[in-house]
Amino acid sequence: MKTHFKKHQTPWLIFFIGLAIFSLGLSPELVAFQTRFAFFAQEMLQHGIKLFPYTYQGPYPDYPLLPTLLIYLFSWPISQVTSFTAILPTAITSSLILVFIYLLGKTQSERLGIYAVLFALLTQTFIDASRSITLDQYTSLITLIVFYIAYLSTLDKNNKRLWWLPILLTLGFLFRGPIGLVIPASVLGGFYLWSREFKQFILVALLSILLLALLMLLLLSAAYYTGGISFVHQVLLMEMIGRLNPATGHQPLYYFLQSFASYALAYPVAIVLILAQLKPLLHTFKVRNLRRLRRSQRRWGV
């Protein structure tokens, strides 16, 4: 019993420290993007749970129900939405992100897991997002867990965990719409391509396409039930077509260059470390390919 507690002590400690950092000392006022979701939750408190968030003008097409529902559940005991109850779901999500960052780093070493968590806590954009209402945190958490499961399964050759992937991808959709499924599925597919596990890549691609089609059908059915065909068109525009529009007005390297400031200290230090380790990484890559070539030659009797 004591051994089991000690094994899980560090993740729990990271979670509660993160939760304290992200939820204590919040501004009493909700501003900008936060007010939208606070209003959605307040409407839900007054008029009940519906299939989409509601404003005075009716259902809102751009966001799924689940993020608002979490704010509603935390606000329900006190019958009002406050900055604490509105931001608490994001704070919990970000604390879980820290836990899985640690667990992912721990697959290499305990120290690496701790360093990774500290870098996250030294990243201003991550702190700002964690102390606000930020739907992208849900997508980040799902993506991290999906990658962690796939990587762990590859390390110990245990594919039983992979049964969690459809559930996690579905959760990603429920929290963020199509983009909440596409991003973790893309990371997962990229991992399997890099690992040359082409069978797994094809399975992930087929699973993701099937899930996306099924969940979009359910989403549009809910939209039709809520507001008719005109609301279906609004949901399609806001959730899919609008997000695929490449006209952002930014230069091609905008996000890479902007990240040096937005994601300091982690992003600049990561660039420096990659450059410092480039030669060993290339050497490892060459050795890996050489071993594969030799195995292939032996297989064919060359």
Secondary structure, DSSP 8 states (H G I E B T S, - for coil): -HHHHHHHHHHHHHHHHHHHHHHTT--SS--THHHHHHHHHHHHHHH---SS-EETTEE-SSS-SHHHHHHHHHHGGGTS--HHHHHHHHHHHHHHHHHHHHHHHHTT-HHHHHHHHHHHHT-HHHHHHHTS--THHHHHHHHHHHHHHHHHHHHHT-GGGGGHHHHHHHHHHHHHTHHHHHHHHHHHHHHHHHTT-HHHHHHHHHHHHHHHHHHHHHHHHHHHHHHHHHHHHHHHIIIIIHHH-------TTHHHHHHHHHTTTHHHHHHHHHHHTHHHHHHHHHHHHHHHHHHHHHHTT-
